[in-house]
Amino acid sequence: MKKIGIIVGSLRKDSFSGKVAQNLETLLQGKALVKHLDISHLPLYNQDFDGVIETPKAYDVFRAELAAVDSVIVITPEHNRTMPAALKNALDVGSRPWGKNLWNGKKYMVVGVSPGTLSGFGAATDVRTVLNFLNGRVMNQPEVYLGSVHTLLDEKGVLVEGTLKFLSSVMDAFVNF
Ligand SMILES: Cc1cc2nc3c(=O)[nH]c(=O)nc-3n(C[C@H](O)[C@H](O)[C@H](O)COP(=O)(O)O)c2cc1C
């Protein structure tokens, strides 16, 4: 079975993006091995960490986990029309040191999430731009944008039936991709 990493671009405890991630993990059961790639402990990237001063342990852990997966689903909220800084930081950490870009050649799917109606489109577009630059292969279709996401989740954090059905077909498409 393929190993799929899931990255949640939010650090918030009750994050909608985190709840969406849990739903996707459930949908992938039996289809892929899923690993949550935690970005919350990564210090802000400083190029000195790669050669001048000691590399943070959290970088080593994240890079090892990223190296071990075949593909990654990135679930991004939107902060001021782009991805949250924590997610951009994780993309930078995985791209360095120079010549050791761990995003290279893997396959990606990007999910935009927002309680707003524009569904994190700006953030998802920017994540795709960075992943394409890093030589990732991003699945272009089907696209997933979950706007008004708070209306799609029940009190247990489970997505409504129609959305789950749609996402189930998207997970099949991604596993095939
Ligand atoms: C600094 C900041 C900027 C935000 N900018 C946007 C934005 O540009 N577009 C948007 O749809 N929501 C924006 N929001 C609202 C987020 O969509 C909302 O906080 C959402 O719950 C974050 O995702 P999460 O639940 O996964 O943490 C912003 C929130 C913060 C804290």
The ligand as an SDF file (V2000), in Angstrom:
LIG
                    3D

 31 33  0  0  0  0  0  0  0  0999 V2000
   -4.6030   35.8470   10.7380 C   0  0  0  0  0  0  0  0  0  0  0  0
   -5.8620   35.2910   10.1150 C   0  0  0  0  0  0  0  0  0  0  0  0
   -6.1640   35.6110    8.8080 C   0  0  0  0  0  0  0  0  0  0  0  0
   -7.2970   35.0540    8.1870 C   0  0  0  0  0  0  0  0  0  0  0  0
   -7.5210   35.3200    6.8640 N   0  0  0  0  0  0  0  0  0  0  0  0
   -8.5100   34.6330    6.2190 C   0  0  0  0  0  0  0  0  0  0  0  0
   -8.6180   34.7040    4.8000 C   0  0  0  0  0  0  0  0  0  0  0  0
   -7.8580   35.3590    4.1060 O   0  0  0  0  0  0  0  0  0  0  0  0
   -9.5990   33.9830    4.2110 N   0  0  0  0  0  0  0  0  0  0  0  0
  -10.4580   33.1830    4.9310 C   0  0  0  0  0  0  0  0  0  0  0  0
  -11.3130   32.5390    4.3230 O   0  0  0  0  0  0  0  0  0  0  0  0
  -10.3770   33.1080    6.2770 N   0  0  0  0  0  0  0  0  0  0  0  0
   -9.4170   33.7960    6.9320 C   0  0  0  0  0  0  0  0  0  0  0  0
   -9.2750   33.6830    8.2940 N   0  0  0  0  0  0  0  0  0  0  0  0
  -10.2640   32.9000    9.0650 C   0  0  0  0  0  0  0  0  0  0  0  0
   -9.9270   31.4240    9.0180 C   0  0  0  0  0  0  0  0  0  0  0  0
  -10.5040   30.8530    7.8540 O   0  0  0  0  0  0  0  0  0  0  0  0
  -10.4840   30.7230   10.2600 C   0  0  0  0  0  0  0  0  0  0  0  0
   -9.8300   31.2190   11.4100 O   0  0  0  0  0  0  0  0  0  0  0  0
  -10.3500   29.2220   10.1790 C   0  0  0  0  0  0  0  0  0  0  0  0
  -11.0750   28.6470   11.2340 O   0  0  0  0  0  0  0  0  0  0  0  0
   -8.8910   28.7860   10.2170 C   0  0  0  0  0  0  0  0  0  0  0  0
   -8.7860   27.4060    9.9130 O   0  0  0  0  0  0  0  0  0  0  0  0
   -8.7230   26.2920   11.0550 P   0  0  0  0  0  0  0  0  0  0  0  0
  -10.1190   26.1730   11.6340 O   0  0  0  0  0  0  0  0  0  0  0  0
   -8.3240   25.0460   10.3690 O   0  0  0  0  0  0  0  0  0  0  0  0
   -7.7390   26.7400   12.1020 O   0  0  0  0  0  0  0  0  0  0  0  0
   -8.1600   34.2220    8.9310 C   0  0  0  0  0  0  0  0  0  0  0  0
   -7.8480   33.9130   10.2700 C   0  0  0  0  0  0  0  0  0  0  0  0
   -6.7140   34.4320   10.8490 C   0  0  0  0  0  0  0  0  0  0  0  0
   -6.3710   34.0520   12.2770 C   0  0  0  0  0  0  0  0  0  0  0  0
  1  2  1  0
  2  3  1  0
  2 30  2  0
  3  4  2  0
  4  5  1  0
  4 28  1  0
  5  6  2  0
  6  7  1  0
  6 13  1  0
  7  8  2  0
  7  9  1  0
  9 10  1  0
 10 11  2  0
 10 12  1  0
 12 13  2  0
 13 14  1  0
 14 15  1  0
 14 28  1  0
 15 16  1  0
 16 17  1  0
 16 18  1  0
 18 19  1  0
 18 20  1  0
 20 21  1  0
 20 22  1  0
 22 23  1  0
 23 24  1  0
 24 25  2  0
 24 26  1  0
 24 27  1  0
 28 29  2  0
 29 30  1  0
 30 31  1  0
M  END
$$$$
